[in-house]
Amino acid sequence: MLTRDKDSVEKSTFRLNTAAIIPDGYGNFIPCPELLTEDEAIRYLRLDINGPKNPRNTLKYYRDQGVLKAVHIGRNLRYPRKELDNMIEILLSKRRD
């Protein structure tokens, strides 16, 4: 479904309004929250399917490199979905260069 972006009505731009989903680990899909746990981030990036042996270390590597940002809420580490998407864009742009 295409919706007109409120901020750019004059520009006549459209943005695709789709809900993100992630695998639930049981063969089904669930709506993707804006803040993801480490396990949800691993599933969102599909690191659990034919991915690295330790996907948690992969997330930590990208955090240490400054490519991925996470936030501590209490003792829990959360990944904003926008940051995961930004990381993908950064990695894709490096690949193109």
N, C-alpha and C positions, 0 to 999 in steps of 0.2 A: 504494500500500500504506500503510495507516495503522498507526502504531506508537504504543504508549503511551510517553509521555515519562517517563523514570525519576524525574526530580525532581518530577514533579507527579502521581504515582500517586494520592495522596489527592484531588487536585482533579478527577480523571477527565477530564483534557484529552488530546486526541490531536493529533498533529502529522503532517502529510503527509511521508513519507520518500521523496523523489524525488531522483534524481541530475540535476544541472544539466548541460546540454549547450550547446555553442556551435558555430556553423558553422565548418568548417575552411578556408573560402575556395575549396574545390574542389567545392562542391555536396553535401558530406557533413557529418555532425556528429560531434564528438568529445566525450568527457567533459570537463567544465569543471573545471580545477584550482582550488584554494583561492587561490592567488596567480597572477595573470594578468599577462602581458607587456602592453605598450602595444597591440600589434596584437590580442591576444586580448581586451583590454578594449574596444577599438573594435568588434570583432565581437560581443562579449557585449551591448553597448549598441545594436548594429545601426546604428552611425554610418557604416558602410561602404555601406549601402544607402540611396540617396536622402537622404543625410545632408549634413552641412556639407562645404564644399570641402576643409577641412583638419581632419579629426577629431582630430589630435594637439593642435591649438590649442584645440579644444573641451575636451579633457581638462585641458589646462593652465589654461584659464579657470576651470573648476570647482575645480581645486586651489587656484588663487590666491584664489578666493572663499571657500575654506574649506568647501565643500560636499563635496568629494571628498578623501580622504586616500590617500596612496601611501607606499610604503616603499622606501628605497634598500637594495638588497642588493648590496654591492660598488659597481660603477658602474651597475648596472641598476636601473631603476625598476619596481616591481611594484605591482599593485593587488589588495588583498584583495577577494575576491568579495563579502564582507559589506559592505565600504565602497561598492561599486558598487550593491548593493541598497539600502543606506541612502540613497545619493544619489538614487535613483529615488523612494524614499519621501518625502524632503525636497522634491523638486521637485513631487511629486503633492500634498503637503500645502499647498504655496504656491499651487498652482493652485486648490485647493478654497476657500482663504480669500478 
